[in-house]
């Protein structure tokens, strides 16, 4: 395999967490056109507590080897979707502490199509597989983000629900489960 020019690691330092926050905010502003909404992005103000201090949660970063810059992120959190904005039955389905939710799969636009998202998701899946008590990986994506739906459908996912035309806020989400890899 060719060297992709980046490395993936669990974000444990302030430098990695700050770099992750910058990428996330940039994608929220450029792609989602929302910016930070405290109702959905409170983790960004408490990243060390959420992703380093909590043993069942983690943030992963893809770091450009040449520049040392964080170019992409993903995270695992011990929770499922919230209602609202998602349907109550969906929140109930994923309410247990055996659910890992994959969050914040964001890649800076100039670094897309290099394999960073796949590598980050693989690191998150491995973390879940190695963390006792998880039986499900849940995620949702906004298909309005260029490439997001295609990316998740290319992974070992199973679609659970597409809320097209249902949400009052006008946003759309497709909900999936992602395979947990076997550990050896």
Secondary structure by P-SEA (a helix, b strand, c coil): cccccccccccccaaaaaaaaaaaaaaaaccccccccccccccccccccccccccccbbbbbbccccccccccccccccccccccccaaaaaaaccccccccccccccccccccaaaaaaaaaaaaaaaaccccccccccccccccaaaaaaaaccccccccccccccccbbbbbbbbbbbbcc
